[in-house]
Amino acid sequence: MPHRANPMPGRTIGDHGIIGNLDTTALVALDGTIDFMCWPHMDSPSVFASLLDPDKGGEFSISPALRDAKNIQLYIPETNVLLTRWMADEGSVELVDFMPHPEADARVPRSLMRRIRVQRGTVRIRACCRPRLDYARCVPEAAAYGDTVVFHDGAHSLRLGASVPLLAGDGEASAEFELRPGDEVWFALCDEAIDPPDVAESAAALEATADAWRAWTRRSTYRGRWRERVERSALVLKLLTSHEHGSIAAAATFGLPEATGAERNWDYRASWIRDASFTVYAFMRLGHIEEAEHFRRWTAARIMDLDEEASLRIMYALDGEEAQEESTLDHLAGYAGSRPVRIGNAARTQTQLDIYGELMDSVYLSNKYGTAISHAEWEHVKRFVDHVRTHWNEPDEGIWEIRDASRHFLHSRLMCWVALDRAVRLAIKRSLPGPLVEWAADRDRIAEDIWANFRHPEHGYFVQTRGGVDLDASLLMMPLVRFVSATDPVWLKTLDAIRDHLTDDGLVFRYRNADGLDGGEGAFTTCTFWYVECLARAGRLHEAREVMARGVVYANHLGLFSEELSLRSDPLGNFPQALTHLAFISAAYYLDRQLSNPQGQVWQP
């Protein structure tokens, strides 16, 4: 779909790297400015949000006085420690940004840490930290506290320490200093009650954090063609995973538009059952079983809490509580004027029947490759399987969370089939008690319904809704969940129809029909990699490799994927998005194995 032409701001969505501590994250722009961060958790109120409003949102900038400097960003290999460099004829400066890893020295507090160092020349540098707490609802008081500055706005407070003198101003702290080659300055932003680390502690925290990330990355079993990109995607997924709870956020941000100047500006900082369940596949493919197990324990708690109707919520707060109710931040201008800026998500109350299939598939995989399900958890699983049996033939809002009339979506029907299929498989594998004959019969009824009622009346390929004619990129999941053979003639017709009607130079759009919202949207980056994997499974390896090459180009300079892309391939939507990174991992895994051994067996969930 086309989207409204609106001028892009000075810093675009794609001009960022991400850092974090498995509790929260921050975006660091190419110019060294942190312009998005929530504190102390990913789903907490924002501290910096100038990406959404340059005037009111708040930011932490570091600006070397270098004429015509070229900016470069890269990660220390195998880590989430980010380097930003300014390169100019008169000098070069390097900025290191990170948050201490939870497995680093416990004496180092939870904090945002920045180290600025001059590599060449003598350079004057200005740093300015102006947080706007509680979603920038007010300008905090900034007051000197010893060698630090405390920001306070009533219920919220932060403290900034530095290895150079700080000047407290109106809602900000600043410092100006000159550095020669080899000189460095440290900054640390943390909770008010904590003493910021000194230089020695900060240096030790950097080393320990880099070591912790390297140790985690090296556990991966992937050694294929796209190894560095797969590692980066895995590191992004890990950043979006709660160290405390095991839940997985869909993205690190809120309010970034799917089309500039329009209303599709959602909050993705919750844990969607669907997206998080898919993430389990990615972690398992890479050998990160511990993360899959942690998520399994988190979902087990959600299953055990199901009400009498066994109605699973489509999303939860990261701590497992109810996700935040949707509201708007009307005081913020929005990215590229895209309003309203939303926090929370009204989709939390929608009916999306597909989530039962995604969750049941993750339960099945966790049992197949990890820890066996407990009796109590299995009893609750049986309840939600019965819920699927009762409700599978009802309309819902579907995977794309349509804010319009409910419909009978094929993807929802497909994942209800998955829920019953995996329940039967798991019961047989673990010799678990259950009405397997009845489950299998209902599974087969769903399959018959899909084949009979979700086909184009003229062309015969699969369609988005029962009795409809429109296509939907979520159909690409059909062979990936093994509902249909990847070489079935009907499926190949569907694959070609998606190519002809929903793709553009490797960009894949979710659908083309109306969805009840004003304005269009960009291409959905996840769907590009679903398409790659479907081509590979169909044996069309040359096509798959070409689309893969196009798809990876749409990542930013650090290998990070946004939710969507404009027709000019500009990043749109929340960033970075877990669903795209996990879909890329899956496609890279399968395509690499097929290219290496076209006739061999490939690990399949």
Disulfide bonds with the S-S distance in Angstrom:
none
